[in-house]
């Protein structure tokens, strides 16, 4: 029984989500191999070989894999899929783009967003916005799985000594083409990798107030900036800051929620945070039900005072 992890990478380095997925793969039992599908991705392959617990890394290099087009990456996975009992993807935008294609081609049911490996054929996954946990058993010969990275500790990025093999890269499928990419650049940590996240809600009232009140706190703590869906929908914050069921799933060491009532969709995205601090003037706000520390106060007073104290 051998598991294959599809690495998330930028062709030079392996992204943190891969490390959590390796931990999930190790829990499935047997050896763990990692596929690095990219263009000029030898450095990413070397980084993957250092991950503790990985026994083999397969580097597939092809111009068709340069932009991570789902059709081409799926074809690369399918080229070696017969050798594996489990194929695991991080539950990221890229992973969720490729995994269903692989599952469909293998004619198996995808097991989505797992948070626990009970046994090699049984897994736990959240349903109903995290209000219930389903235990799912699969009898498929090949298990195609996406891993909620917040449910698993990251494997050590160093200390491993896996062998590195090369595989022939697939040809371009011709089904899609890369046109361009607009990347948001920020000096703040990316939300899914940030150890501290400061989030604001609709109570901030405007984009100007959001920046004026929340940005100084994030800067003081070197934190990522997040927002509730209500704040994003109101135009107070950009879409890529959204935390929640329809945004990003995060589990930082510290999560500070200011002016966020705690709708179930938001809680689903952050309740696995190690320490949750809530600031809200409504003492009945649902956010207090998951908070480790709650402050019933006006955020326009409390947050600037907190910045001063820091």
Beta strands, then each sheet from edge to edge (+ up, - down):
strand 1: 2-6
strand 2: 31-38
strand 3: 56-61
strand 4: 86-90
strand 5: 110-119
strand 6: 122-127
strand 7: 132-137
strand 8: 143-147
strand 9: 163-168
strand 10: 196-200
strand 11: 224-227
strand 12: 254-258
strand 13: 275-279
strand 14: 293-295
sheet 1: 7+ 6- 5+ 8+ 4+ 1+ 2+ 3+ 9+
sheet 2: 11+ 10+ 12+ 13+ 14+
end
